[in-house]
Amino acid sequence: MIKRNRPIRVLIVDDSALVRRILSDGMRRDPEIAVIGEASNPYMARDLMVELQPDVITLDVEMPRMDGVTFLKRFMPVMPIPTVVISSLTRQGARISLEALESGAVDVIAKPQIGVVDELPKMIEDINRRVKAAAEVNVAYFKRTGRRDVEVVTSLGETTDKVIAIGASTGGVEALMRIMPAFPANAPGIVIVQHMPGGYTATFAERLDGICKMQVKEAEDGDRILPGRALLAPGGLRHMTVVRSGGQYRVALSEGAAVNYSRPSVDVLFKSVAQVVGVNAAAAILTGMGKDGAEGLLDIRQAGGGTIVQDEATSVVFGMPQAAYKLGGANSIAPLEKIPSLLVRALQRV
């Protein structure tokens, strides 16, 4: 964790003067945050970044002259600053926001499409919490070069009764984009919780489906878990669990209180995997902030399943993997590029 003896310095980048004012007024009410500047476009933002050295940037992605994603791709490799995307949740906005997460943004918040004056101020407490969390992220990760290729899984035995479970948060979009193409078309069924707002996971599933040998889809209640299929928990108001129906594994979506500030929660998914799948499961916790999934991973390990956490060197945030490792939930700790092969290998020993 980054130690500070001063407020977090935030630069707000949005082409709407109204949005800038609401965000600025709301953040200034938090004594742990100092708004040091506002910019209406990326060119102004670039100059202020150099001059003011902010700790966090809030960034709209749909702006004139240069969109936020292009701007992010340009500054993150040379001036990595934790960036929280605050953007309208339209289908186009969801696609662009996902691209921003792949390019180094550490969080994405859906801006209300209507009633901004009334609705955006209601979100300020959550926005401030997430801005403060973003300030703890070491985005120097995105300045690294020479990442190793992910080990591709090529040989599989019978996988019908096997299930792979994956949990991730901050940095997980980029991590999943790297590892999911390594799984072959007949890989064991995969269930995934990636912390994302509602409305973004369908677009993310489509994005993964386009680059993977497996079918990837946003999970629907009752979907079967099958070899060659990966199910991504919908972001928003429901948790995802694995249930057994006769001789079949399926997913169930249900409402419930947030667990570890998250809904869907990795812990909720993993605990169900431990109970229902047990020794026939393998699970991994990837990069992410907080401790979601730590208890669930321990449950899977105690049930006889294989368990892995991503190592600190390849994690954007080592929080979730570290919490699980310290709790004793991991059989092993490994770099991101080795995780697909280790998951499949764990199941082949069963």
C-alpha positions as CSV (number, residue, x, y, z in Angstrom):
1,M,0.0,0.0,0.0
2,I,1.2,3.5,-0.9
3,K,1.7,5.6,2.3
4,R,0.5,9.2,2.1
5,N,0.7,12.1,4.4
6,R,-1.4,14.4,2.2
7,P,-4.7,14.2,0.3
8,I,-4.9,12.3,-3.0
9,R,-4.4,14.8,-5.9
10,V,-7.0,14.3,-8.6
11,L,-7.3,15.7,-12.1
12,I,-10.8,15.6,-13.6
13,V,-11.0,15.2,-17.4
14,D,-14.5,15.6,-19.0
15,D,-15.8,17.7,-21.8
16,S,-19.0,18.5,-19.8
17,A,-18.6,21.6,-17.6
18,L,-21.6,20.4,-15.6
19,V,-20.1,17.0,-14.9
20,R,-16.8,18.5,-14.0
21,R,-18.5,20.8,-11.5
22,I,-20.5,18.0,-9.9
23,L,-17.5,15.7,-9.6
24,S,-15.3,18.6,-8.3
25,D,-17.8,19.7,-5.7
26,G,-18.3,16.1,-4.5
27,M,-14.7,15.2,-4.3
28,R,-13.8,18.4,-2.4
29,R,-16.1,17.4,0.4
30,D,-13.8,14.4,1.1
31,P,-10.8,15.5,3.2
32,E,-8.7,12.7,1.7
33,I,-9.1,14.1,-1.8
34,A,-7.8,17.3,-3.3
35,V,-9.0,18.3,-6.8
36,I,-6.0,20.0,-8.3
37,G,-7.3,20.6,-11.8
38,E,-10.0,20.2,-14.5
39,A,-9.6,19.6,-18.2
40,S,-12.2,19.7,-20.9
41,N,-10.1,17.7,-23.4
42,P,-7.1,15.4,-23.6
43,Y,-4.7,18.2,-24.8
44,M,-5.5,20.4,-21.8
45,A,-5.3,17.3,-19.6
46,R,-1.8,16.4,-21.0
47,D,-0.4,19.8,-20.1
48,L,-1.9,19.7,-16.6
49,M,-0.6,16.2,-16.0
50,V,2.9,17.3,-16.7
51,E,2.5,20.5,-14.6
52,L,0.6,19.2,-11.6
53,Q,1.6,15.5,-11.3
54,P,-1.8,14.1,-10.2
55,D,-2.1,10.9,-8.2
56,V,-5.3,9.9,-10.0
57,I,-7.1,10.9,-13.2
58,T,-10.9,10.6,-13.7
59,L,-11.5,10.3,-17.5
60,D,-14.4,10.5,-19.8
61,V,-13.9,8.3,-22.8
62,E,-16.2,10.0,-25.3
63,M,-14.7,13.5,-25.9
64,P,-14.1,15.7,-29.0
65,R,-10.7,16.0,-30.7
66,M,-9.3,12.9,-29.1
67,D,-11.2,10.1,-27.4
68,G,-10.2,9.1,-23.9
69,V,-9.0,5.6,-24.9
70,T,-6.5,7.0,-27.4
71,F,-5.4,9.5,-24.8
72,L,-5.0,6.7,-22.2
73,K,-3.0,4.5,-24.7
74,R,-0.6,7.4,-25.3
75,F,0.1,8.5,-21.7
76,M,0.0,5.3,-19.8
77,P,3.3,3.8,-21.2
78,V,5.2,7.0,-20.6
79,M,3.4,8.6,-17.6
80,P,1.5,5.8,-15.8
81,I,-1.1,7.4,-13.6
82,P,-4.0,5.5,-12.0
83,T,-7.1,6.3,-14.1
84,V,-10.7,5.9,-13.3
85,V,-13.0,6.0,-16.3
86,I,-16.4,7.7,-15.7
87,S,-18.4,7.3,-18.8
88,S,-22.0,7.0,-20.1
89,L,-23.2,3.4,-20.2
90,T,-24.3,3.0,-23.8
91,R,-23.4,0.0,-25.9
92,Q,-20.7,2.1,-27.6
93,G,-19.6,3.5,-24.3
94,A,-19.3,0.0,-22.8
95,R,-17.1,-1.1,-25.7
96,I,-14.9,1.9,-25.4
97,S,-14.7,1.6,-21.6
98,L,-13.6,-2.0,-21.9
99,E,-10.9,-1.0,-24.3
100,A,-9.8,1.5,-21.7
101,L,-9.6,-1.2,-19.0
102,E,-7.5,-3.3,-21.4
103,S,-5.2,-0.2,-21.9
104,G,-4.6,0.4,-18.3
105,A,-7.6,2.1,-16.6
106,V,-8.0,0.7,-13.1
107,D,-11.7,1.1,-12.8
108,V,-14.8,2.1,-14.7
109,I,-17.9,3.9,-13.4
110,A,-21.1,4.2,-15.3
111,K,-22.2,7.9,-15.6
112,P,-26.1,8.3,-15.6
113,Q,-27.4,8.9,-19.1
114,I,-30.3,11.0,-17.9
115,G,-30.8,13.2,-14.8
116,V,-27.1,13.9,-14.4
117,V,-27.9,16.9,-12.0
118,D,-29.9,14.7,-9.7
119,E,-28.3,11.3,-10.1
120,L,-24.5,11.9,-10.3
121,P,-24.3,13.6,-6.9
122,K,-25.9,10.4,-5.4
123,M,-22.9,8.5,-6.7
124,I,-20.2,10.7,-5.2
125,E,-19.5,8.7,-2.1
126,D,-18.9,5.6,-4.2
127,I,-16.8,7.6,-6.7
128,N,-14.7,9.0,-3.9
129,R,-14.1,5.5,-2.5
130,R,-13.0,4.1,-5.8
131,V,-10.8,7.1,-6.6
132,K,-9.0,6.5,-3.2
133,A,-8.7,2.8,-4.1
134,A,-7.2,3.6,-7.5
135,A,-4.6,5.7,-5.8
136,E,-3.2,2.5,-4.3
137,V,-2.6,0.8,-7.7
138,N,0.9,0.6,-9.0
139,V,0.2,1.2,-12.7
140,A,3.9,1.2,-13.5
141,Y,3.0,-2.4,-14.6
142,F,1.7,-0.9,-17.8
143,K,5.2,0.6,-18.5
144,R,6.8,-2.8,-18.6
145,T,7.9,-4.4,-21.8
146,G,8.9,-7.9,-22.8
147,R,6.1,-9.8,-21.2
148,R,6.3,-13.6,-21.7
149,D,3.9,-15.4,-23.9
150,V,1.1,-17.3,-22.1
151,E,1.7,-21.1,-22.2
152,V,-0.9,-22.6,-24.5
153,V,-2.7,-25.8,-23.3
154,T,-2.5,-28.4,-26.0
155,S,-3.2,-31.8,-24.5
156,L,-6.4,-32.7,-22.6
157,G,-8.1,-35.9,-21.3
158,E,-11.7,-36.4,-20.3
159,T,-13.0,-33.1,-18.8
160,T,-16.8,-33.6,-18.6
161,D,-17.0,-33.6,-14.8
162,K,-14.3,-31.0,-14.3
163,V,-14.8,-27.2,-13.7
164,I,-12.3,-24.3,-13.7
165,A,-13.2,-21.2,-11.6
166,I,-11.4,-17.9,-12.0
167,G,-11.8,-14.7,-10.0
168,A,-10.3,-11.3,-10.8
169,S,-10.8,-7.5,-10.1
170,T,-8.5,-4.6,-10.8
171,G,-6.3,-5.4,-13.8
172,G,-8.4,-8.5,-14.5
173,V,-9.8,-7.5,-17.8
174,E,-6.3,-7.3,-19.3
175,A,-5.2,-10.5,-17.5
176,L,-8.2,-12.5,-18.8
177,M,-7.7,-11.1,-22.3
178,R,-4.2,-12.6,-22.2
179,I,-4.9,-16.0,-20.7
180,M,-8.3,-17.1,-22.0
181,P,-7.0,-17.6,-25.6
182,A,-4.6,-20.2,-24.2
183,F,-7.4,-22.6,-23.4
184,P,-8.2,-25.1,-26.2
185,A,-11.7,-25.6,-27.7
186,N,-12.3,-28.7,-25.5
187,A,-11.1,-27.2,-22.2
188,P,-13.1,-27.9,-19.1
189,G,-16.0,-25.7,-18.5
190,I,-14.9,-22.3,-16.9
191,V,-16.9,-20.0,-14.6
192,I,-15.5,-16.5,-14.1
193,V,-16.3,-13.6,-11.8
194,Q,-14.6,-10.3,-12.9
195,H,-15.6,-7.3,-10.9
196,M,-17.3,-5.0,-13.3
197,P,-20.4,-2.7,-13.3
198,G,-23.7,-4.0,-14.7
199,G,-23.9,-3.5,-18.5
200,Y,-20.3,-4.1,-19.3
201,T,-19.9,-7.9,-18.9
202,A,-22.0,-8.8,-22.0
203,T,-19.6,-6.7,-24.1
204,F,-16.6,-8.2,-22.4
205,A,-17.9,-11.7,-23.0
206,E,-18.3,-10.9,-26.7
207,R,-14.8,-9.5,-26.8
208,L,-13.4,-12.7,-25.2
209,D,-15.5,-14.9,-27.4
210,G,-13.9,-13.3,-30.5
211,I,-10.4,-14.1,-29.5
212,C,-10.8,-17.5,-27.7
213,K,-11.0,-21.1,-29.0
214,M,-13.7,-21.7,-26.3
215,Q,-17.2,-20.2,-26.5
216,V,-17.4,-17.3,-24.0
217,K,-20.8,-15.9,-23.0
218,E,-22.3,-13.8,-20.3
219,A,-24.0,-16.3,-18.0
220,E,-27.7,-16.7,-17.8
221,D,-29.6,-18.4,-15.0
222,G,-29.6,-22.2,-15.6
223,D,-26.8,-22.2,-18.2
224,R,-24.9,-25.6,-18.3
225,I,-21.2,-25.7,-17.6
226,L,-19.8,-27.7,-20.5
227,P,-16.3,-28.5,-21.9
228,G,-15.4,-25.7,-24.4
229,R,-17.7,-23.1,-22.7
230,A,-16.7,-20.2,-20.4
231,L,-19.5,-18.4,-18.5
232,L,-18.8,-14.9,-17.3
233,A,-20.9,-13.7,-14.3
234,P,-23.1,-10.7,-15.2
235,G,-22.0,-7.5,-13.4
236,G,-24.6,-5.7,-11.3
237,L,-27.1,-7.0,-8.8
238,R,-26.8,-10.8,-8.7
239,H,-24.3,-13.4,-7.5
240,M,-23.4,-16.5,-9.6
241,T,-23.1,-20.0,-8.0
242,V,-22.5,-23.5,-9.4
243,V,-25.3,-26.0,-8.7
244,R,-25.8,-29.7,-9.6
245,S,-28.8,-30.8,-11.5
246,G,-28.8,-34.5,-11.9
247,G,-25.5,-35.3,-13.5
248,Q,-25.0,-31.8,-14.8
249,Y,-23.3,-28.7,-13.5
250,R,-25.2,-25.4,-14.1
251,V,-25.0,-21.9,-12.9
252,A,-27.6,-20.1,-10.9
253,L,-28.0,-16.3,-10.6
254,S,-29.5,-14.9,-7.4
255,E,-30.0,-11.6,-5.7
256,G,-28.2,-11.0,-2.4
257,A,-26.2,-8.5,-0.4
258,A,-22.8,-7.5,-1.7
259,V,-20.0,-9.7,-0.3
260,N,-16.6,-8.0,0.1
261,Y,-18.2,-4.9,-1.5
262,S,-18.8,-7.0,-4.6
263,R,-21.8,-8.4,-6.5
264,P,-21.1,-10.8,-8.1
265,S,-18.6,-12.0,-5.6
266,V,-15.7,-14.4,-6.2
267,D,-16.2,-15.8,-2.7
268,V,-19.8,-16.7,-3.4
269,L,-18.9,-18.4,-6.6
270,F,-15.8,-20.2,-5.1
271,K,-17.7,-21.5,-2.0
272,S,-20.3,-23.0,-4.3
273,V,-17.6,-24.6,-6.4
274,A,-16.1,-26.1,-3.3
275,Q,-19.4,-27.6,-2.1
276,V,-20.7,-28.8,-5.5
277,V,-17.6,-29.7,-7.5
278,G,-15.0,-30.3,-4.8
279,V,-12.0,-32.4,-5.9
280,N,-13.0,-32.0,-9.6
281,A,-12.4,-28.3,-9.5
282,A,-9.4,-26.1,-10.1
283,A,-9.5,-22.4,-9.3
284,A,-7.3,-19.3,-9.7
285,I,-7.4,-15.8,-8.2
286,L,-5.9,-13.2,-10.5
287,T,-4.9,-9.6,-9.9
288,G,-7.3,-7.5,-7.9
289,M,-7.8,-5.2,-4.9
290,G,-9.2,-6.4,-1.6
291,K,-9.7,-9.9,-0.4
292,D,-12.7,-11.3,-2.3
293,G,-12.2,-14.9,-3.1
294,A,-9.7,-15.7,-0.4
295,E,-12.0,-17.7,1.8
296,G,-13.6,-19.4,-1.2
297,L,-10.2,-20.5,-2.6
298,L,-9.4,-22.0,0.8
299,D,-12.7,-23.9,0.7
300,I,-11.8,-25.3,-2.7
301,R,-8.4,-26.4,-1.5
302,Q,-9.8,-28.1,1.6
303,A,-12.3,-29.9,-0.7
304,G,-9.4,-31.3,-2.7
305,G,-9.4,-29.0,-5.6
306,G,-6.3,-27.4,-7.2
307,T,-5.8,-23.7,-6.3
308,I,-3.5,-21.1,-7.8
309,V,-2.9,-17.4,-7.3
310,Q,-1.2,-14.9,-9.6
311,D,2.2,-13.7,-8.4
312,E,3.0,-10.2,-7.4
313,A,5.4,-9.5,-10.3
314,T,2.6,-10.0,-13.0
315,S,-0.3,-8.5,-11.0
316,V,-1.5,-5.0,-11.4
317,V,-2.7,-5.3,-7.8
318,F,-1.5,-8.1,-5.6
319,G,-4.3,-7.6,-3.0
320,M,-6.7,-10.5,-3.8
321,P,-4.0,-13.1,-4.6
322,Q,-2.0,-12.1,-1.5
323,A,-5.0,-12.3,0.8
324,A,-5.7,-15.8,-0.5
325,Y,-2.1,-16.9,-0.3
326,K,-1.8,-15.6,3.3
327,L,-5.0,-17.5,4.3
328,G,-3.5,-20.7,3.0
329,G,-5.9,-21.1,0.1
330,A,-3.3,-21.6,-2.7
331,N,-1.5,-24.8,-3.6
332,S,0.8,-22.6,-5.7
333,I,1.7,-19.1,-6.7
334,A,2.6,-18.5,-10.4
335,P,3.1,-15.8,-13.0
336,L,0.1,-15.1,-15.2
337,E,1.5,-16.8,-18.3
338,K,1.6,-20.2,-16.5
339,I,-1.9,-20.2,-14.9
340,P,-3.9,-21.8,-17.8
341,S,-1.6,-24.8,-18.0
342,L,-1.4,-25.1,-14.2
343,L,-5.2,-25.1,-13.9
344,V,-5.6,-27.9,-16.5
345,R,-2.7,-29.9,-15.0
346,A,-4.4,-29.7,-11.6
347,L,-7.5,-31.4,-13.1
348,Q,-5.5,-34.0,-14.9
349,R,-4.2,-35.3,-11.6
350,V,-7.7,-36.1,-10.4
